[in-house]
Amino acid sequence: MGCLSIGWLESILIDIVIIVAVVAIIRLFLPWFFSQVGLGDGGIILRVINIIVWAIVVIFVIIIVFSLLSCLVGGAGPIHLFPR
């Protein structure tokens, strides 16, 4: 699959949807989990996990941006976050 093709764009969009879905599931699941364990609402632990999750999302965004830049400059080709 070449750079800046329809297939590449489809792959990137699917990767973005997967990342957003995983983040949404984690954000929904963690408060319930902490209440079941007996930690109340989770407080500071939930905030720390939220920061870590968003840091991972930003890393994925940086990978996507540099993949796009390498395609534009004629580098090694696209990087796939979730190989198919």
QUIPE-V191723 format. One record per run of one state. SS is the DSSP state (h for helix, s for strand, l for the rest). FROM is the first residue (numbers start at 1). LEN is the number of residues. Records with the same first field share a line. If there is no record, write none. Layout:
BEGIN
SS=FROM-LEN + FROM-LEN
END
This chain:
BEGIN
l=1-5 + 38-5 + 74-11
h=6-32 + 43-31
END
